[in-house]
Amino acid sequence: MSDLIHLDREKRLVDWLASGGLRPTRQRLALAALLVGDGEDRHVTAEGLYAAAAGTAEKVSLATVYNTLRAFCDAGLMNEVVVDGSRSYFDTRLDDHPHFYWEDSGRLTDAPANQLRIAELPAAPEGATITRVDVVIRLRKA
């Protein structure tokens, strides 16, 4: 039974990569397993994913983690959420939703989308199209 579960999980990962037009290399499969293998949404930094990958059989460099996360974003499999100029998180949840950034701990979590109201956005400059609006609400413990 364990082999069937493993094969099913592997097929889901291969299908996830294929949905973005990506080949299922060993390293992509290993990182995909950490990101979406259990079906839960995640917000990860490249460094956090690198640390998690260090505990697996498939060793990857930090540069490979960065390149793979960029490929996943470019393929539309996840989104990058820039918190400030030096910190980015990679979000496996693709629908439009806001985030809480917890300044004290450096965590990024989903905020309730049903409580956010954006009445109007400024018009995009000529020759440009708005592709996405990121809402990051910064929090600090009181």
C-alpha positions in Angstrom: 0.0 0.0 0.0 2.9 2.3 0.8 4.2 2.0 -2.7 0.8 3.0 -4.2 0.7 6.1 -2.0 4.2 7.0 -3.1 3.3 6.5 -6.8 0.1 8.6 -6.4 2.0 11.4 -4.7 4.7 11.3 -7.3 2.1 11.5 -10.1 0.5 14.5 -8.4 3.9 16.3 -8.3 4.7 15.4 -11.9 1.2 16.7 -12.9 1.7 19.9 -10.9 5.0 20.6 -12.7 3.5 19.7 -16.1 0.6 22.1 -15.5 3.3 24.8 -15.6 5.1 23.3 -18.6 8.0 22.2 -16.5 10.0 19.0 -16.8 10.0 16.8 -13.6 13.7 16.8 -12.8 14.8 15.2 -9.5 15.5 18.5 -7.9 12.2 20.1 -9.0 10.3 17.0 -7.7 12.1 17.2 -4.4 11.3 20.9 -3.9 7.8 20.5 -5.2 7.2 17.7 -2.6 8.2 20.1 0.2 6.0 22.9 -1.2 2.9 21.1 -2.3 3.3 17.5 -1.6 0.8 17.4 1.2 -1.7 19.8 -0.5 -1.3 22.5 2.1 -0.6 26.1 1.2 2.8 27.5 2.1 4.6 30.8 2.4 8.4 30.0 2.2 11.6 31.9 1.8 14.3 30.5 -0.4 16.4 30.1 2.7 13.7 28.3 4.5 13.1 25.9 1.6 16.8 25.3 1.4 16.9 24.4 5.1 14.0 22.0 4.7 15.6 20.4 1.6 18.8 19.8 3.6 16.9 17.1 5.5 15.9 15.2 2.4 17.8 12.6 0.3 18.0 15.0 -2.7 20.6 17.6 -1.9 20.2 21.0 -3.6 22.2 24.2 -3.5 20.8 27.5 -2.4 21.3 28.8 -6.0 19.2 25.8 -7.3 16.5 26.6 -4.8 16.3 30.2 -6.0 16.4 29.2 -9.6 13.7 26.6 -9.1 11.4 29.0 -7.2 11.8 31.5 -10.0 10.9 28.8 -12.6 7.8 27.9 -10.5 6.8 31.5 -10.4 7.4 32.1 -14.1 5.4 28.9 -14.8 2.4 30.3 -12.8 2.7 27.6 -10.2 3.2 30.0 -7.3 3.6 33.7 -6.6 6.4 35.8 -5.1 5.3 38.2 -2.4 7.9 40.9 -1.8 7.7 42.1 1.8 10.6 44.6 1.6 13.6 45.0 -0.7 15.5 42.3 1.0 12.8 39.6 1.8 10.6 37.7 -0.5 8.2 34.9 0.2 6.9 32.3 -2.2 3.2 31.5 -1.9 1.7 28.3 -3.2 -1.9 29.7 -2.9 -2.7 31.3 -6.3 -6.0 33.0 -5.7 -6.1 36.8 -5.0 -5.7 37.2 -1.2 -4.0 39.6 1.2 -1.2 38.7 3.7 -0.2 39.6 7.2 3.5 40.1 7.7 4.5 39.6 11.3 7.4 41.9 11.8 8.5 40.4 15.2 8.8 36.8 13.8 9.3 37.4 10.1 6.3 35.1 9.2 3.9 35.7 6.3 0.4 34.4 6.7 -2.8 34.6 4.8 -5.2 37.4 5.9 -9.0 37.1 5.5 -9.8 38.1 1.9 -13.5 38.6 2.6 -12.6 41.5 4.9 -10.6 43.4 2.3 -12.2 46.1 0.2 -10.3 47.9 -2.5 -12.7 50.4 -4.0 -10.6 51.6 -6.9 -7.1 51.4 -8.2 -5.3 54.2 -10.1 -5.3 53.7 -13.9 -2.2 52.0 -15.2 0.2 54.3 -17.1 -0.2 54.3 -20.9 1.3 51.1 -22.4 1.1 49.2 -19.1 -1.3 46.7 -17.7 -2.0 45.9 -14.0 -1.1 42.2 -13.6 -1.5 41.8 -9.8 -2.1 43.8 -6.6 -0.3 42.5 -3.5 -1.6 43.6 -0.2 0.7 43.0 2.7 -0.5 44.2 6.1 2.5 44.6 8.5 1.8 43.6 12.1 3.8 43.9 15.4 2.7 42.4 18.7 1.3 45.1 21.0 
